[in-house]
């Protein structure tokens, strides 16, 4: 019997063979095969001292969460501990990717002797790192604006309370800057190899020194905190455990410094119910309640992809979901989420027309072979923190590639109370362009964790055309919370790039820092200038919603595409 204190995907991973796990995109995420250890997310109650043990390492996070590293053979016994409430497997995260500032009415707010600059507010990012040598993150005297840089990928001296990476102080970064690139990089060897984090931080808070102020960011006088997530693994993306530790570190730093912070997250994934109920999502909502903080998250770039479909099934009705798998597809997974109260018969038809047996509703792992594809299916139950039920399908090639063609998922409503169902394929542009649903649904394409309750969820629009960007992830009427909150410029944005120059970037990765910077300006006006000492958290979200302006093509607000409208800082007086 699968352990009900362990999430479905981790249960399946432990029941799968090593060969199945090696060929799957999802099953080995969180597992280090070199030392045979798992990183897992744990929700617990009771003392932190009871989380570790012989061969078990725990990093307690805010609000009764922890990242625990332990051998696979110890997971079942660990879940039996009384203080352990639930264990969740890590997921892979994916990048979400002077005109824009004008569109958001940020330039007038920055202008003049009383203009807002973000001074006194911290801006924090958890991302791919930063080029700390870039002039946009340095003061006029050449010193760094970065107060702390935690590089999770460099072994050395982790911050107190954490076990990986190396923490660099402003003093160490300033010393490296004074030595110049060659010697300085030896002292502080942290780099941003992708440029993603450098661009994100520059939009939120770069001071534009490399362009004479032309390409200045939003909160350009804020002090900066940077977390570079751990070593890139499969497909060069980090994991949710590293994101959670990074957020935890930023919040604890701000409490220690007694300063407000605006935090930017421009990563996401497509795995989950999208109802805000995973441990990652509930952790972010809990963390947002600590200190004077605001957390902004991008809605993702899945709005016009073919990776989500949905419908409503009636009693006695059969619906067929058609999905194409392109040639040379090496792996694929599919999630079906439905109300647990609904009893649905599920069967799969292969491209050759073979119809596999109806799935058993028995909780646990089921295996089938269809042509050149092995199907690994896990029939889950609701967890302690969610009312929905997941049926997970892993398509694994017998040799190298999956069986291409049209696959059909037949759904028959045997006993229906609600009838709503959703199916998701992986995001992050990891699939062959031919692979996808034949009847895609754009609603509810927000990536996780932008679905968390107490974050500000940011979509994208094209500020040149004053038009919605159709790649932007969307909300929907079935979500637990109205999302997104607003949209910001996210098409052809000029942003810093490693090496001291600038580049053009597109995606909700880059619309989100406009709102993160805007939140910092609001907090400066409210907290630092004492116009509203309680202007943080949900109150900042409320101000931003009120200040949002309509976009052409939408008659009702809020809506699933642009939320309350485009990001415009309201007049503060």
Phi and psi in degrees as a GROMACS rama.xvg file:
@    title "Ramachandran Plot"
@    xaxis  label "Phi"
@    yaxis  label "Psi"
@TYPE xy
-59.5469  147.973  UNK-2
-75.0199  120.255  UNK-3
-77.9433  -7.02732  UNK-4
-91.548  3.07982  UNK-5
-118.249  137.283  UNK-6
-68.4236  163.279  UNK-7
-57.1636  -44.4807  UNK-8
-67.9622  -35.858  UNK-9
-71.477  -39.3279  UNK-10
-57.4566  -46.2749  UNK-11
-63.8531  -42.7071  UNK-12
-58.9666  -39.3857  UNK-13
-73.8794  -23.8261  UNK-14
-88.8895  -17.8793  UNK-15
-76.6489  157.506  UNK-16
-78.1009  160.147  UNK-17
-57.327  -35.6235  UNK-18
-66.6878  -41.8429  UNK-19
-63.6737  -42.3119  UNK-20
-66.0531  -38.3103  UNK-21
-65.9726  -32.4796  UNK-22
-89.0449  -12.5279  UNK-23
-83.5795  148.48  UNK-24
-74.3409  -32.5195  UNK-25
-102.439  -34.8985  UNK-26
-67.5718  -29.1483  UNK-27
-96.5203  1.68544  UNK-28
-66.3864  121.231  UNK-29
105.615  -10.8039  UNK-30
-106.523  130.613  UNK-31
-103.82  104.121  UNK-32
-69.475  -22.0013  UNK-33
-69.8211  -35.1068  UNK-34
-113.499  -0.0157982  UNK-35
56.8222  47.3842  UNK-36
-125.106  147.573  UNK-37
-103.489  141.656  UNK-38
-98.8954  127.701  UNK-39
-133.688  157.816  UNK-40
-96.4584  130.613  UNK-41
-123.619  133.566  UNK-42
-101.13  126.138  UNK-43
-138.965  167.21  UNK-44
-134.593  155.769  UNK-45
100.898  -171.547  UNK-46
-71.7922  145.263  UNK-47
-64.5869  -29.0709  UNK-48
-62.6367  -21.0685  UNK-49
-89.9182  3.34872  UNK-50
-80.7314  -30.9455  UNK-51
-89.0834  -162.888  UNK-52
160.766  -173.581  UNK-53
-63.8698  113.845  UNK-54
77.3198  7.4733  UNK-55
-121.269  125.665  UNK-56
-115.852  131.744  UNK-57
-126.174  138.533  UNK-58
-116.184  100.478  UNK-59
-67.348  136.452  UNK-60
-111.164  175.157  UNK-61
-63.8323  144.757  UNK-62
75.3749  24.0815  UNK-63
84.6713  26.2286  UNK-64
-115.86  158.608  UNK-65
-155.089  153.684  UNK-66
-105.009  121.409  UNK-67
-118.449  133.501  UNK-68
-111.125  123.955  UNK-69
-156.595  160.136  UNK-70
-67.7116  149.966  UNK-71
-59.0479  -35.1627  UNK-72
-65.867  -15.1852  UNK-73
-99.6707  -4.16907  UNK-74
-64.0815  -45.3005  UNK-75
-61.8159  -45.6444  UNK-76
-64.87  -36.9254  UNK-77
-64.7177  -39.0375  UNK-78
-66.7687  -19.9675  UNK-79
-76.6452  -12.846  UNK-80
-62.0111  138.031  UNK-81
-61.6058  -36.8506  UNK-82
-78.8435  -12.4636  UNK-83
-82.1568  117.854  UNK-84
-93.5273  -37.502  UNK-85
-163.598  149.014  UNK-86
-125.045  130.129  UNK-87
-123.79  138.051  UNK-88
-75.4962  141.426  UNK-89
-65.157  155.74  UNK-90
-121.377  154.562  UNK-91
-76.51  144.151  UNK-92
-108.122  149.967  UNK-93
-126.247  149.773  UNK-94
-58.3197  143.793  UNK-95
-96.3677  18.632  UNK-96
-79.8057  -39.4259  UNK-99
-66.3223  -40.5673  UNK-100
-63.5984  -38.0753  UNK-101
-63.9256  -40.2676  UNK-102
-62.8702  -34.6618  UNK-103
-87.9536  6.74747  UNK-104
57.4998  32.6234  UNK-105
-84.4579  -34.5596  UNK-106
-57.3915  -47.0932  UNK-107
-62.2993  -33.1685  UNK-108
-69.653  -32.1865  UNK-109
-79.4199  -20.9968  UNK-110
-77.5402  157.823  UNK-111
85.8634  171.51  UNK-112
-64.0093  -30.5147  UNK-113
-102.139  17.5916  UNK-114
-64.9781  152.007  UNK-115
-87.0458  139.549  UNK-116
-130.559  -9.11809  UNK-117
88.2791  1.65468  UNK-118
-59.9943  133.85  UNK-119
92.3736  -13.7755  UNK-120
-105.581  142.365  UNK-121
-89.5814  138.416  UNK-122
-113.353  124.603  UNK-123
-120.534  142.427  UNK-124
-130.722  142.478  UNK-125
-115.024  110.383  UNK-126
-157.928  -148.834  UNK-127
-89.7  10.3591  UNK-128
104.682  -163.598  UNK-129
-154.106  146.112  UNK-130
-82.5029  94.3446  UNK-131
-70.3707  -12.4253  UNK-132
-79.1172  -15.7909  UNK-133
-59.4677  132.249  UNK-134
-56.5861  -27.3458  UNK-135
-67.3019  -13.6912  UNK-136
-113.097  22.5703  UNK-137
-126.018  149.964  UNK-138
-78.9509  173.615  UNK-139
-59.6663  -31.4696  UNK-140
-83.1648  3.68465  UNK-141
91.9903  -9.15514  UNK-142
-75.3158  166.089  UNK-143
-85.7845  145.193  UNK-144
-87.0916  -4.96343  UNK-145
-86.9166  119.51  UNK-146
-83.2048  -35.4747  UNK-147
-144.728  140.443  UNK-148
-133.507  113.189  UNK-149
-105.599  109.844  UNK-150
-97.1079  105.718  UNK-151
-69.8523  -13.0946  UNK-152
-91.8231  -10.2342  UNK-153
-106.386  114.413  UNK-154
-66.2818  145.257  UNK-155
162.983  -100.405  UNK-156
-126.404  89.4105  UNK-157
-66.2335  158.741  UNK-158
-60.8239  155.428  UNK-159
-59.4198  129.398  UNK-160
97.3425  -7.63632  UNK-161
-122.538  166.97  UNK-162
-123.967  -1.89624  UNK-163
-126.131  159.469  UNK-164
79.7596  -170.858  UNK-165
-136.437  135.659  UNK-166
-101.082  130.886  UNK-167
-114.672  136.894  UNK-168
-90.7641  167.966  UNK-169
-58.1214  -38.2563  UNK-170
-62.7505  -42.0106  UNK-171
-67.8587  -40.1155  UNK-172
-66.2041  -41.9932  UNK-173
-60.7107  -39.4667  UNK-174
-64.7094  -40.3279  UNK-175
-64.9072  -41.0094  UNK-176
-63.1789  -38.8279  UNK-177
-67.507  -27.2144  UNK-178
-78.1106  -18.5252  UNK-179
90.991  169.456  UNK-180
-56.3245  -50.8082  UNK-181
-63.9119  -53.8301  UNK-182
-76.2685  -36.1098  UNK-183
-62.9767  -37.6358  UNK-184
-67.1409  -23.5804  UNK-185
-72.7332  -35.8608  UNK-186
-74.0015  -45.3836  UNK-187
-125.505  89.3058  UNK-188
-82.4148  11.8082  UNK-189
-68.0272  132.939  UNK-190
-133.32  161.322  UNK-191
-113.451  92.4156  UNK-192
-71.6566  -28.3546  UNK-193
-89.894  -25.0215  UNK-194
83.8898  -5.75576  UNK-195
-62.5848  -50.2334  UNK-196
-65.5243  -36.5342  UNK-197
-61.7705  -43.5429  UNK-198
-65.4496  -45.0206  UNK-199
-60.7935  -49.0394  UNK-200
-65.6883  -36.6253  UNK-201
-64.7262  -39.0739  UNK-202
-66.6807  -42.1761  UNK-203
-70.2441  -39.5398  UNK-204
-151.844  11.3108  UNK-205
-64.4076  146.843  UNK-206
-96.2022  -0.872332  UNK-207
74.0156  16.4307  UNK-208
-60.0702  -32.4402  UNK-209
-71.1341  -12.6877  UNK-210
-121.64  17.6106  UNK-211
65.5058  27.6435  UNK-212
89.4378  -6.46167  UNK-213
-64.3111  -44.2189  UNK-214
-99.7134  41.6635  UNK-215
-68.5153  141.626  UNK-216
-79.1401  -167.493  UNK-217
-81.5354  -64.2068  UNK-218
-96.3621  71.0602  UNK-219
-78.2451  -5.31019  UNK-220
-113.43  10.5108  UNK-221
-68.7899  150.96  UNK-222
-82.1703  153.728  UNK-223
-120.035  142.337  UNK-224
-125.055  132.666  UNK-225
-129.868  132.647  UNK-226
-119.369  123.1  UNK-227
-96.7211  120.254  UNK-228
-66.3751  160.557  UNK-229
-60.2793  179.916  UNK-230
-50.7079  133.191  UNK-231
-62.0133  136.086  UNK-232
-113.391  -137.032  UNK-233
-56.1307  134.565  UNK-234
59.4638  15.6557  UNK-235
64.055  34.5434  UNK-236
-128.018  148.736  UNK-237
-84.2906  -168.114  UNK-238
-124.844  164.891  UNK-239
-64.6625  -30.8895  UNK-240
-62.0599  -39.4865  UNK-241
-69.5164  -36.6535  UNK-242
-63.0636  -44.8075  UNK-243
-63.1338  -42.3972  UNK-244
-64.5969  -37.3332  UNK-245
-64.1152  -45.7423  UNK-246
-61.3404  -43.9885  UNK-247
-57.5995  -44.6899  UNK-248
-61.7189  -46.1861  UNK-249
-61.8123  -45.4502  UNK-250
-63.1773  -44.3124  UNK-251
-64.2592  -36.9155  UNK-252
-62.9195  -42.7452  UNK-253
-69.0253  -35.6395  UNK-254
-64.5072  -42.6723  UNK-255
-63.3009  -40.2148  UNK-256
-82.9907  -11.3677  UNK-257
58.7471  45.1733  UNK-258
-131.973  150.462  UNK-259
-74.0255  155.966  UNK-260
-142.317  143.21  UNK-261
-111.702  123.386  UNK-262
-110.835  138.007  UNK-263
-113.291  131.612  UNK-264
-125.294  114.627  UNK-265
-117.347  37.8817  UNK-266
-126.834  158.058  UNK-267
-168.825  175.421  UNK-268
-147.63  173.644  UNK-269
-109.764  10.0689  UNK-270
-94.5107  116.512  UNK-271
143.332  176.282  UNK-272
-75.8608  -12.9543  UNK-273
63.8111  23.7627  UNK-274
-107.191  9.93707  UNK-275
76.7837  20.9742  UNK-276
-112.895  4.03084  UNK-277
-76.2908  164.248  UNK-278
-62.9248  -34.8923  UNK-279
-60.456  -46.9876  UNK-280
-67.8918  -44.8388  UNK-281
-68.9259  -32.1206  UNK-282
-62.2812  -45.7801  UNK-283
-60.9243  -41.5477  UNK-284
-64.4804  -36.853  UNK-285
-68.6985  -43.4823  UNK-286
-63.3813  -33.3612  UNK-287
-64.8699  -16.2948  UNK-288
-87.8612  -3.91465  UNK-289
-101.273  131.348  UNK-290
69.4226  -171.982  UNK-291
-100.704  86.7853  UNK-292
-131.566  158.671  UNK-293
-135.202  133.673  UNK-294
-117.839  121.263  UNK-295
-110.578  133.953  UNK-296
-132.184  136.238  UNK-297
-72.6389  145.887  UNK-298
-81.6238  -2.88713  UNK-299
88.0297  171.587  UNK-300
-116.572  32.4924  UNK-301
-98.6576  6.51538  UNK-302
-59.5166  -34.6988  UNK-303
-112.19  17.001  UNK-304
-88.601  167.16  UNK-305
-101.393  43.3497  UNK-306
-112.066  5.67614  UNK-307
-137.753  138.406  UNK-308
-143.681  163.417  UNK-309
-158.952  168.047  UNK-310
-173.426  -179.229  UNK-311
-129.252  121.643  UNK-312
-98.4758  137.179  UNK-313
-104.752  162.095  UNK-314
-57.7158  128.239  UNK-315
80.7171  -5.94065  UNK-316
-89.6133  149.106  UNK-317
-118.707  130.277  UNK-318
-120.159  147.473  UNK-319
-118.58  124.768  UNK-320
-101.459  120.278  UNK-321
-100.139  136.266  UNK-322
-138.389  131.442  UNK-323
-96.8338  141.385  UNK-324
-116.492  120.857  UNK-325
-73.9872  165.955  UNK-326
-67.23  150.365  UNK-327
65.2577  24.9324  UNK-328
-82.8718  124.331  UNK-329
-93.0571  -22.2719  UNK-330
-163.733  155.064  UNK-331
-163.928  144.634  UNK-332
-131.856  154.474  UNK-333
-136.344  133.999  UNK-334
-114.526  134.837  UNK-335
-116.454  122.565  UNK-336
-116.332  134.621  UNK-337
-148.649  170.521  UNK-338
-70.743  134.354  UNK-339
-62.9235  -27.6001  UNK-340
-67.2383  -21.9171  UNK-341
-85.7449  135.092  UNK-342
-106.28  113.67  UNK-343
-123.058  128.901  UNK-344
-83.332  129.115  UNK-345
-121.423  129.388  UNK-346
-139.092  157.462  UNK-347
-119.975  135.542  UNK-348
-113.609  128.948  UNK-349
-82.8298  167.441  UNK-350
-59.0052  -23.5649  UNK-351
-82.2092  -5.4435  UNK-352
96.4781  -3.52582  UNK-353
-70.3399  132.407  UNK-354
-106.594  117.613  UNK-355
-74.6168  158.139  UNK-356
-57.0384  149.324  UNK-357
-57.9423  135.138  UNK-358
-61.9994  140.862  UNK-359
-78.2379  142.263  UNK-360
-82.2062  6.77242  UNK-361
-64.2788  131.364  UNK-362
-67.9845  131.397  UNK-363
132.028  -165.094  UNK-364
-90.4975  136.964  UNK-365
-127.12  144.475  UNK-366
-126.946  139.12  UNK-367
-141.81  154.53  UNK-368
-117.774  133.97  UNK-369
-136.482  102.152  UNK-370
62.916  -124.117  UNK-371
-94.2684  20.8679  UNK-372
-128.046  131.285  UNK-373
-96.0411  133.698  UNK-374
-106.085  123.877  UNK-375
-111.927  114.626  UNK-376
-121.867  133.436  UNK-377
-121.05  118.791  UNK-378
-92.8141  107.337  UNK-379
-95.1035  172.489  UNK-380
-116.663  162.247  UNK-381
-59.5891  150.249  UNK-382
-97.0758  178.325  UNK-383
-61.601  -18.3633  UNK-384
-115.879  11.0046  UNK-385
-148.072  147.4  UNK-386
-100.033  -10.1947  UNK-387
-86.5973  160.299  UNK-388
-115.398  138.608  UNK-389
-111.17  136.14  UNK-390
-117.607  118.589  UNK-391
-108.103  132.987  UNK-392
-119.502  125.162  UNK-393
-111.738  118.77  UNK-394
-93.4891  115.398  UNK-395
-122.179  128.23  UNK-396
-69.9566  138.896  UNK-397
-64.5778  -43.1654  UNK-398
-109.377  -94.3358  UNK-399
-114.118  -39.732  UNK-400
-122.946  151.598  UNK-401
-73.6971  159.314  UNK-402
-68.1131  117.484  UNK-403
-85.0883  161.205  UNK-404
125.905  -162.848  UNK-405
-95.3246  116.671  UNK-406
-99.6998  145.246  UNK-407
-124.747  134.283  UNK-408
-110.859  113.614  UNK-409
-94.0266  126.416  UNK-410
-118.001  123  UNK-411
-119.513  124.714  UNK-412
-79.4064  98.8381  UNK-413
-81.5266  -42.6191  UNK-414
-149.219  105.112  UNK-415
-113.271  129.439  UNK-416
-108.169  -45.961  UNK-417
-109.981  -54.8934  UNK-418
95.1762  -14.0647  UNK-419
-73.3077  137.767  UNK-420
-140.335  152.675  UNK-421
-135.631  142.584  UNK-422
-126.869  136.758  UNK-423
-129.16  140.727  UNK-424
-104.073  166.912  UNK-425
-63.5858  144.414  UNK-426
-95.0176  -159.038  UNK-427
77.2654  15.2641  UNK-428
55.7297  36.4961  UNK-429
-91.509  -8.14805  UNK-430
-99.4706  153.629  UNK-431
-55.2859  137.75  UNK-432
-56.6004  -25.0514  UNK-433
-76.532  -22.8997  UNK-434
-76.604  130.944  UNK-435
161.85  178.103  UNK-436
-81.3083  146.216  UNK-437
-78.2127  -20.5037  UNK-438
-126.225  71.4257  UNK-439
-70.06  150.604  UNK-440
-119.99  123.128  UNK-441
-75.3635  -27.3582  UNK-442
-62.4569  147.468  UNK-443
63.0303  36.7878  UNK-444
-99.8709  11.8981  UNK-445
-57.6767  138.814  UNK-446
-86.0984  155.884  UNK-447
-87.2471  131.511  UNK-448
-103.431  23.5672  UNK-449
-66.5901  -8.96346  UNK-450
-85.3033  -1.58579  UNK-451
-66.9688  147.256  UNK-452
-63.9051  -45.9519  UNK-453
-105.803  26.3866  UNK-454
-105.174  161.707  UNK-455
-92.3045  117.446  UNK-456
-96.268  125.91  UNK-457
-119.5  123.816  UNK-458
-97.6234  -168.285  UNK-459
-130.593  149.752  UNK-460
-138.189  165.573  UNK-461
-93.7266  106.963  UNK-462
-71.4598  -20.4534  UNK-463
-70.749  -37.362  UNK-464
-101.999  -5.6359  UNK-465
51.9441  48.4857  UNK-466
-135.484  147.901  UNK-467
-59.867  138.362  UNK-468
-88.8669  114.185  UNK-469
-69.8013  -10.8633  UNK-470
-77.3912  -15.8495  UNK-471
-64.839  131.309  UNK-472
-61.4738  141.617  UNK-473
-115.678  157.16  UNK-474
-87.889  -157.907  UNK-475
-179.11  163.203  UNK-476
-68.5026  -19.7023  UNK-477
-89.9869  -3.31852  UNK-478
-73.0086  154.45  UNK-479
-69.5024  -27.6224  UNK-480
-132.282  148.305  UNK-481
-68.2155  121.272  UNK-482
-141.67  152.034  UNK-483
-74.1781  174.551  UNK-484
-82.3264  -38.3921  UNK-485
-167.961  173.38  UNK-486
-120.962  157.171  UNK-487
-139.614  166.16  UNK-488
-57.1056  129.941  UNK-489
-143.5  16.7966  UNK-490
-123.77  124.312  UNK-491
53.1424  56.4334  UNK-492
-91.4296  134.777  UNK-493
-83.3155  124.193  UNK-494
-143.208  155.309  UNK-495
-61.0661  149.561  UNK-496
-132.868  150.427  UNK-497
-53.5579  139.054  UNK-498
107.444  -3.22238  UNK-499
93.7445  5.16957  UNK-500
-108.645  -165.03  UNK-501
-130.422  159.903  UNK-502
-145.528  168.621  UNK-503
-100.388  131.507  UNK-504
-132.365  154.422  UNK-505
-140.276  141.784  UNK-506
136.523  166.847  UNK-507
-70.232  -16.3271  UNK-508
-52.4024  -33.1111  UNK-509
-107.356  -11.6717  UNK-510
-78.9137  -33.8629  UNK-511
-59.7186  -45.5004  UNK-512
-64.8466  -20.4164  UNK-513
-60.8318  -41.673  UNK-514
-76.3154  -36.0884  UNK-515
-59.2966  -45.6658  UNK-516
-64.1908  -39.959  UNK-517
-61.5902  -40.3349  UNK-518
-61.9261  -39.0279  UNK-519
-63.2954  -40.4349  UNK-520
-65.0529  -41.7943  UNK-521
-61.5567  -42.4813  UNK-522
-68.4128  -33.8524  UNK-523
-61.676  -48.0683  UNK-524
-61.9575  -41.6655  UNK-525
-79.99  -52.5858  UNK-526
-87.5353  -51.4126  UNK-527
-70.3099  -44.2322  UNK-528
-87.9522  -0.160223  UNK-529
61.3129  32.0643  UNK-530
-81.5534  -25.7323  UNK-531
-158.459  89.3454  UNK-532
-63.5731  -9.60652  UNK-533
-109.029  24.4275  UNK-534
-88.4797  81.8548  UNK-535
-152.709  176.644  UNK-536
59.3824  -134.389  UNK-537
-64.4892  -23.5535  UNK-538
-68.6376  -37.7566  UNK-539
-63.5316  -41.4782  UNK-540
-58.5165  -43.7953  UNK-541
-62.6993  -42.309  UNK-542
-62.9052  -43.7443  UNK-543
-65.9285  -39.0332  UNK-544
-62.0523  -43.6249  UNK-545
-64.6929  -36.1889  UNK-546
-81.0709  -11.8432  UNK-547
-64.3636  142.376  UNK-548
-111.368  153.297  UNK-549
-68.0044  153.598  UNK-550
-110.568  146.175  UNK-551
-57.6675  141.449  UNK-552
100.471  -4.17132  UNK-553
-125.941  132.193  UNK-554
-104.541  -24.9007  UNK-555
-118.88  138.7  UNK-556
-134.428  140.667  UNK-557
-72.6347  160.679  UNK-558
-137.643  169.754  UNK-559
-69.3325  -17.9959  UNK-560
-90.7144  -51.865  UNK-561
-118.809  6.07109  UNK-562
62.2118  -123.83  UNK-563
-87.8515  -3.19699  UNK-564
127.79  -163.123  UNK-565
-87.1552  148.427  UNK-566
-65.5759  113.079  UNK-567
-137.448  121.115  UNK-568
-68.8302  124.701  UNK-569
-69.8141  156.957  UNK-570
-64.0587  128.775  UNK-571
-107.511  107.267  UNK-572
